[in-house]
């Protein structure tokens, strides 16, 4: 920041004040304006330093300083806040697997007909978890039925799986939510 315009403004103000006086007073005002220039520059730099400190207290994580460059002061702002963390969020905890079937519990065989596209997606999901398709389906259905908030509608009224059981109606619309 160039201080010369401010020093010149004070020098001109002193000259204007002495203009109405005698020649001797005008000459003294002119000599005084040149004599106080170093003190004036130092005072302006101190005022700038105080202003920088005041601004620093009002900005969280930012520091404002006055530095000298080539005999002229300049303001420098430094961001002292830690850089924002762009780490991916932690993955959610995997759902708890359903309890294994009781040893006395009878196992039933079910035939399930799936579209080929759905079958391949189920196979991929099971392989990704290192499970057989059967074990993956048993776990998925168990979680669906045992989940706290499950309400799925498939069809016009649909398949409704909720805390009270399963209701099946045929239709063509899919809506609802599952957790």
C-alpha positions in Angstrom: 0.0 0.0 0.0 1.5 3.3 -1.1 1.6 5.8 1.8 2.8 8.8 -0.3 -0.8 10.1 -1.1 -1.6 10.3 2.6 1.7 12.0 3.5 1.1 14.5 0.6 -2.4 15.2 1.8 -1.1 16.1 5.3 1.7 18.2 3.8 -0.9 20.1 1.7 -3.2 20.6 4.7 -0.3 22.1 6.7 0.6 24.3 3.7 -3.1 25.4 3.4 -3.2 26.2 7.2 0.0 28.3 6.9 -1.1 30.1 3.8 -3.2 32.7 5.7 -0.2 33.4 8.0 3.0 35.3 7.4 5.8 34.1 5.1 7.8 33.0 8.1 4.9 30.8 9.4 4.4 29.3 5.8 8.0 28.4 5.6 7.9 26.8 9.1 4.9 24.8 8.1 6.6 23.6 4.9 9.8 22.5 6.8 7.6 20.9 9.5 5.7 18.8 6.9 9.0 17.4 5.6 10.4 16.8 9.1 7.4 14.8 10.3 7.1 12.5 7.2 9.1 9.6 8.8 7.0 9.8 12.0 3.8 10.0 10.0 4.7 6.9 7.9 5.5 5.0 11.1 2.3 6.1 12.7 0.3 5.0 9.7 2.0 1.6 9.6 1.2 1.1 13.3 -2.5 2.0 12.7 -2.5 -0.5 9.8 -1.1 -3.1 12.1 -3.7 -2.4 14.7 -6.4 -2.6 12.1 -5.0 -6.0 10.9 -5.1 -7.3 14.4 -8.7 -6.2 14.9 -9.7 -7.9 11.6 -7.9 -11.1 12.7 -9.9 -11.3 15.9 -13.1 -11.1 13.9 -12.3 -13.7 11.3 -12.2 -17.3 12.5 -9.2 -19.2 11.3 -7.8 -16.3 9.2 -4.8 -14.2 10.2 -4.3 -10.7 8.7 -0.8 -9.2 8.9 1.0 -6.1 7.7 4.3 -6.8 5.9 6.8 -4.3 4.4 7.7 -4.7 0.8 10.1 -2.2 -0.8 9.4 0.3 2.0 5.7 0.1 1.6 3.3 -1.8 3.8 0.9 -4.5 2.4 -1.8 -6.5 4.0 -1.5 -10.3 3.9 -4.3 -12.7 4.8 -3.4 -16.3 5.8 -6.0 -19.0 6.0 -5.0 -21.0 9.1 -8.0 -23.4 9.1 -7.3 -27.0 8.5 -8.1 -28.1 4.9 -11.5 -29.7 4.5 -11.5 -33.4 4.7 -12.8 -35.1 1.6 -12.6 -38.6 2.9 -15.4 -40.8 1.9 -18.0 -41.5 4.6 -17.6 -44.6 6.6 -19.7 -47.5 5.1 -22.8 -48.4 7.1 -22.5 -51.4 9.4 -23.7 -54.6 7.6 -27.0 -55.8 8.7 -27.1 -58.5 11.3 -27.6 -61.9 9.7 -30.7 -63.8 10.7 -30.3 -66.5 13.3 -29.6 -69.9 11.8 -32.6 -72.2 11.6 -33.3 -74.1 14.8 -31.9 -77.7 14.5 -35.4 -79.0 15.1 -37.0 -76.7 12.5 -38.1 -78.5 9.4 -36.8 -77.2 6.1 -39.1 -76.7 3.2 -38.4 -76.7 -0.5 -39.8 -73.9 -2.6 -39.8 -73.5 -6.4 -39.2 -69.9 -7.4 -39.5 -68.7 -11.0 -37.5 -65.5 -11.6 -36.9 -63.4 -14.7 -33.4 -64.1 -16.1 -32.3 -60.5 -15.4 -33.3 -60.7 -11.7 -31.7 -64.1 -11.3 -28.4 -62.8 -12.6 -28.6 -59.8 -10.3 -29.3 -62.2 -7.3 -26.3 -64.4 -8.3 -24.0 -61.3 -8.5 -25.1 -60.1 -5.1 -24.7 -63.5 -3.5 -21.2 -63.9 -5.1 -20.2 -60.4 -3.9 -21.0 -61.5 -0.4 -19.4 -64.9 -0.8 -22.7 -66.8 -0.3 -24.7 -69.3 -2.2 -27.8 -68.1 -4.0 -30.0 -70.1 -1.6 -28.3 -68.7 1.5 -28.5 -65.2 0.1 -32.2 -65.6 -0.6 -32.9 -67.1 2.8 -31.1 -64.2 4.5 -32.8 -61.5 2.3 -36.3 -62.9 2.9 -35.6 -63.3 6.6 -34.4 -59.7 6.9 -37.4 -58.5 5.0 -39.9 -60.3 7.2 -38.1 -59.6 10.5 -37.3 -55.9 9.7 -38.9 -53.3 11.9 -40.5 -51.2 9.2 -41.3 -53.2 6.1 -44.2 -52.3 3.8 -43.8 -53.4 0.1 -46.6 -53.2 -2.4 -46.2 -55.0 -5.7 -49.2 -54.8 -8.1 -52.4 -52.9 -7.7 -52.8 -53.8 -4.1 -49.7 -56.0 -4.2 -47.7 -58.2 -1.9 -47.8 -56.6 1.5 -45.2 -57.8 4.0 -45.5 -56.2 7.3 -45.5 -56.9 11.0 -48.8 -58.8 10.7 -47.7 -61.1 7.9 -47.9 -61.4 4.1 -50.8 -60.5 1.8 -50.6 -61.2 -1.9 -52.8 -59.5 -4.6 -52.0 -59.6 -8.3 -51.5 -56.4 -10.3 -49.1 -54.4 -12.3 -48.0 -51.5 -10.1 -45.0 -51.4 -7.7 -44.8 -48.8 -4.9 -43.8 -48.5 -1.3 -40.7 -48.6 0.8 -38.6 -51.1 2.7 -35.9 -50.7 5.3 
